[in-house]
Amino acid sequence: VRHGLCVVGQTGSGKSVGTHALAEAMTMCNEQGSSTLLKTEIYTMNPKSILSGQLYGNFDDNTHEWSDGILAVIYRNCAKDTSPHRKWVLFDGPVDAVWIENMNTVLDDNKKLCLMSGEIIKMSDTMTMMFEAEDLQEASPATV
């Protein structure tokens, strides 16, 4: 199973509904005794609705203290979670060359999120990075 995938289609075509229906079906099967389909949790964010520092984290120029971004918190919590549940970190929004390039070390075989603070967080085997977008025009070949 790949640790990163894209769901691509026009707005309103059912990308979110399909993804959430699959997660719910996997969870229901697990609750009914399936050992191959695991409970699935989805952590959704729109990377274009916030600034890069709010997504990954940033240093405060005045205090020189690091503040975690939304992705850093979610990614770290999922990586530390020792439960067997599947964790889908879902980016629901347009792929932008600026924020997606920072995901290259997560999507390659390293599977590590490298933050500007120097912290490196390794993806757990139960995590999947998902990208839900209308197109991949801004994604580089390395990302795809």
Solvent accessible surface area in square Angstrom, and as a share of the most:
residue,aa,sasa,rsa
1,V,181,1.04
2,R,156,0.57
3,H,16,0.07
4,G,20,0.20
5,L,68,0.34
6,C,57,0.34
7,V,40,0.23
8,V,74,0.42
9,G,19,0.19
10,Q,136,0.60
11,T,115,0.67
12,G,80,0.77
13,S,72,0.46
14,G,35,0.33
15,K,32,0.14
16,S,41,0.26
17,V,113,0.65
18,G,40,0.39
19,T,9,0.05
20,H,71,0.32
21,A,54,0.42
22,L,95,0.47
23,A,5,0.04
24,E,111,0.50
25,A,48,0.37
26,M,26,0.12
27,T,22,0.13
28,M,109,0.49
29,C,53,0.32
30,N,46,0.24
31,E,125,0.56
32,Q,147,0.65
33,G,64,0.62
34,S,32,0.21
35,S,101,0.65
36,T,120,0.70
37,L,69,0.34
38,L,48,0.24
39,K,74,0.31
40,T,13,0.08
41,E,42,0.19
42,I,39,0.20
43,Y,71,0.27
44,T,69,0.40
45,M,15,0.06
46,N,62,0.32
47,P,5,0.03
48,K,99,0.42
49,S,80,0.51
50,I,44,0.22
51,L,132,0.66
52,S,54,0.35
53,G,22,0.21
54,Q,92,0.41
55,L,1,0.00
56,Y,18,0.07
57,G,3,0.03
58,N,70,0.36
59,F,91,0.38
60,D,60,0.31
61,D,126,0.65
62,N,136,0.70
63,T,81,0.47
64,H,144,0.64
65,E,113,0.51
66,W,59,0.21
67,S,61,0.39
68,D,58,0.30
69,G,4,0.04
70,I,77,0.39
71,L,0,0.00
72,A,0,0.00
73,V,64,0.37
74,I,31,0.16
75,Y,0,0.00
76,R,40,0.14
77,N,89,0.46
78,C,3,0.02
79,A,24,0.18
80,K,144,0.61
81,D,54,0.28
82,T,136,0.79
83,S,32,0.21
84,P,86,0.54
85,H,50,0.22
86,R,42,0.15
87,K,1,0.00
88,W,17,0.06
89,V,0,0.00
90,L,1,0.00
91,F,1,0.00
92,D,48,0.25
93,G,12,0.11
94,P,77,0.48
95,V,12,0.07
96,D,31,0.16
97,A,42,0.32
98,V,108,0.62
99,W,11,0.04
100,I,2,0.01
101,E,69,0.31
102,N,74,0.38
103,M,0,0.00
104,N,38,0.20
105,T,48,0.28
106,V,0,0.00
107,L,26,0.13
108,D,61,0.31
109,D,124,0.64
110,N,79,0.40
111,K,57,0.24
112,K,74,0.31
113,L,0,0.00
114,C,65,0.39
115,L,11,0.06
116,M,148,0.66
117,S,42,0.27
118,G,58,0.55
119,E,62,0.28
120,I,103,0.52
121,I,14,0.07
122,K,117,0.50
123,M,6,0.03
124,S,29,0.18
125,D,129,0.67
126,T,28,0.16
127,M,3,0.02
128,T,3,0.02
129,M,0,0.00
130,M,9,0.04
131,F,5,0.02
132,E,4,0.02
133,A,4,0.03
134,E,96,0.43
135,D,64,0.33
136,L,49,0.25
137,Q,155,0.69
138,E,101,0.45
139,A,16,0.12
140,S,32,0.21
141,P,127,0.80
142,A,84,0.65
143,T,19,0.11
144,V,113,0.65
